[in-house]
Amino acid sequence: MFESFIKLYGYYAVFVFACIEGEIAVLTAGFLCSRGLMSLKFVMLFAFLGTLITEQCLFFVGRIYGVKLLEKYPKLAKKSRKVIEFLKKYDAAFIFGSRFIYGIRNISPIIIGTAQITPLKFSTLNIPAALVWSVTVAGAGYVFADVLESAKEHLKYIQIGALVILCAALIYFFHQKKHKRKKKYRKLHVD
């Protein structure tokens, strides 16, 4: 899906996907670069611009509207307090590193803005983080293209392996849950 979309829309697709959680699309674009279908430097540039512009805008959303959002949604405020406390303690590491944690990349700048980190401090850390992210993700797609191509050939075996791991994890999870229930039951009946 990503491959055909990126082939059709090229660097614009890289830009758009980099605005959202776009690791897969940027990896795919890096893969296409290894096949001579795109330029790696332009993929990196558009990925950099997409992620940078989005995160800078979301930072200001948090800075301007963050407190109002937290007042409006008390459950969100409760969850955010711990994150904001952590952020104030480890602001530089969080600002730089949150981009590399899948699932929180787009919410992080809002929380950082809500924590009233200065725009200069955020930008000073966000710009190099965006550069490292775009170069690393696009570069990984380029470098590991042969591995990905080989994995395609062995997809059936990879799927079977993943299914076995999933089944083992589910068995372990249910076993642990059953064990905790028995322990709780014994504790209730002993007391």
C-alpha positions as CSV (number, residue, x, y, z in Angstrom):
1,M,0.0,0.0,0.0
2,F,2.6,2.5,1.1
3,E,4.9,1.5,-1.8
4,S,2.3,2.2,-4.5
5,F,1.1,5.4,-2.8
6,I,4.7,6.7,-2.5
7,K,5.5,5.7,-6.2
8,L,2.4,7.7,-7.3
9,Y,2.8,10.8,-5.2
10,G,6.6,10.7,-4.6
11,Y,8.1,13.2,-2.2
12,Y,4.7,14.7,-1.3
13,A,3.7,11.4,0.1
14,V,6.9,11.2,2.1
15,F,6.1,14.7,3.5
16,V,2.5,13.9,4.4
17,F,3.3,10.6,6.0
18,A,6.2,12.2,7.9
19,C,3.7,14.6,9.4
20,I,2.0,11.7,11.1
21,E,3.5,8.5,12.6
22,G,5.2,7.9,9.2
23,E,8.1,5.5,10.0
24,I,6.8,2.8,7.7
25,A,6.3,5.2,4.7
26,V,9.8,6.8,5.2
27,L,11.3,3.3,5.5
28,T,9.5,2.3,2.3
29,A,10.7,5.5,0.5
30,G,14.3,4.6,1.6
31,F,13.7,1.1,0.1
32,L,12.6,2.7,-3.1
33,C,15.7,4.9,-3.1
34,S,17.8,1.7,-3.1
35,R,16.0,0.6,-6.2
36,G,16.8,3.9,-8.0
37,L,13.1,5.0,-7.9
38,M,13.7,8.1,-5.7
39,S,16.6,10.2,-4.4
40,L,17.7,9.4,-0.9
41,K,18.6,13.0,-0.1
42,F,15.2,14.3,-1.2
43,V,13.4,11.6,0.8
44,M,15.4,12.7,3.8
45,L,14.7,16.3,3.1
46,F,10.9,15.9,2.8
47,A,10.8,13.5,5.8
48,F,12.7,16.1,7.8
49,L,10.5,19.0,6.7
50,G,7.3,17.0,7.4
51,T,8.2,15.9,10.9
52,L,9.8,19.3,11.8
53,I,6.9,21.4,10.7
54,T,4.3,19.2,12.4
55,E,6.1,19.0,15.7
56,Q,6.8,22.7,15.8
57,C,3.1,23.4,15.1
58,L,1.9,20.9,17.7
59,F,4.3,22.4,20.3
60,F,2.6,25.8,19.9
61,V,-0.9,24.1,20.1
62,G,0.2,22.7,23.5
63,R,1.7,26.0,24.5
64,I,-1.4,28.0,23.6
65,Y,-4.3,25.5,24.3
66,G,-2.7,22.8,26.5
67,V,-3.8,24.1,29.8
68,K,-7.4,24.7,28.6
69,L,-7.4,21.1,27.2
70,L,-6.3,19.7,30.5
71,E,-8.9,21.7,32.4
72,K,-11.6,20.5,29.9
73,Y,-10.5,16.8,30.2
74,P,-9.7,15.9,33.8
75,K,-8.7,12.3,33.0
76,L,-6.2,13.6,30.5
77,A,-4.9,16.1,33.0
78,K,-4.4,13.3,35.6
79,K,-2.4,11.2,33.1
80,S,-0.5,14.2,31.9
81,R,0.7,15.4,35.3
82,K,3.2,12.5,35.7
83,V,4.5,13.1,32.1
84,I,4.9,16.8,32.7
85,E,6.8,16.1,36.0
86,F,9.1,13.7,34.2
87,L,9.5,16.2,31.4
88,K,10.5,19.0,33.7
89,K,13.1,16.7,35.2
90,Y,14.5,15.3,32.0
91,D,13.4,17.8,29.4
92,A,16.3,17.6,27.0
93,A,16.2,13.8,26.8
94,F,12.5,13.7,26.4
95,I,12.3,16.4,23.7
96,F,15.0,14.7,21.7
97,G,14.0,11.1,22.4
98,S,10.2,11.1,22.2
99,R,10.4,11.3,18.4
100,F,11.9,7.8,18.3
101,I,9.1,6.2,20.5
102,Y,6.4,5.0,18.2
103,G,2.9,6.0,19.3
104,I,3.8,9.1,21.2
105,R,5.7,11.2,18.6
106,N,2.7,13.4,17.7
107,I,1.3,13.9,21.2
108,S,4.7,14.7,22.8
109,P,5.1,18.2,21.4
110,I,1.7,19.1,22.7
111,I,2.6,18.0,26.2
112,I,6.0,19.7,25.9
113,G,4.2,22.9,25.0
114,T,1.8,22.5,27.8
115,A,4.7,22.1,30.2
116,Q,5.7,25.6,29.2
117,I,9.2,24.7,27.9
118,T,10.5,27.7,26.0
119,P,10.2,27.7,22.2
120,L,13.9,28.3,21.9
121,K,14.8,25.3,24.0
122,F,12.2,23.1,22.2
123,S,13.4,24.2,18.7
124,T,17.1,23.8,19.7
125,L,16.5,20.1,20.5
126,N,13.7,19.4,18.0
127,I,15.6,20.5,14.9
128,P,18.5,18.1,15.3
129,A,16.1,15.3,16.5
130,A,14.1,15.7,13.3
131,L,17.3,15.6,11.3
132,V,18.5,12.4,13.0
133,W,15.1,10.8,12.7
134,S,14.7,11.5,9.0
135,V,18.2,10.4,8.1
136,T,18.0,7.3,10.3
137,V,14.6,6.1,9.2
138,A,15.1,6.8,5.4
139,G,18.7,5.4,5.7
140,A,17.5,2.3,7.4
141,G,15.0,1.6,4.5
142,Y,17.9,2.2,2.0
143,V,20.5,0.0,3.9
144,F,18.1,-2.8,4.8
145,A,16.5,-3.0,1.4
146,D,18.1,-6.3,0.6
147,V,17.1,-7.7,4.0
148,L,13.5,-6.6,3.3
149,E,13.5,-8.0,-0.1
150,S,14.8,-11.3,1.3
151,A,12.1,-11.2,4.0
152,K,9.5,-10.9,1.3
153,E,10.6,-14.2,-0.1
154,H,10.4,-15.8,3.3
155,L,7.2,-14.0,4.4
156,K,5.3,-17.3,5.0
157,Y,8.0,-18.5,7.4
158,I,8.1,-15.1,9.2
159,Q,4.3,-15.2,9.6
160,I,4.4,-18.7,11.0
161,G,7.1,-17.7,13.4
162,A,5.2,-14.6,14.5
163,L,2.1,-16.7,15.0
164,V,4.0,-19.2,17.2
165,I,5.4,-16.3,19.3
166,L,2.0,-14.8,19.6
167,C,0.5,-18.1,20.7
168,A,3.2,-18.6,23.3
169,A,2.7,-15.1,24.6
170,L,-1.0,-15.6,24.9
171,I,-0.5,-19.0,26.7
172,Y,1.9,-17.3,29.1
173,F,-0.4,-14.4,29.7
174,F,-3.4,-16.6,30.5
175,H,-1.3,-18.8,32.7
176,Q,-0.1,-15.8,34.7
177,K,-3.6,-14.5,35.0
178,K,-4.9,-17.9,36.2
179,H,-2.0,-18.1,38.7
180,K,-2.8,-14.6,40.1
181,R,-6.5,-15.5,40.4
182,K,-5.6,-18.7,42.3
183,K,-3.3,-16.7,44.6
184,K,-6.0,-14.1,45.3
185,Y,-8.6,-16.9,45.9
186,R,-6.3,-18.6,48.4
187,K,-5.5,-15.3,50.2
188,L,-9.2,-14.6,50.5
189,H,-10.0,-18.0,51.9
190,V,-7.0,-18.1,54.3
191,D,-7.8,-14.8,55.9
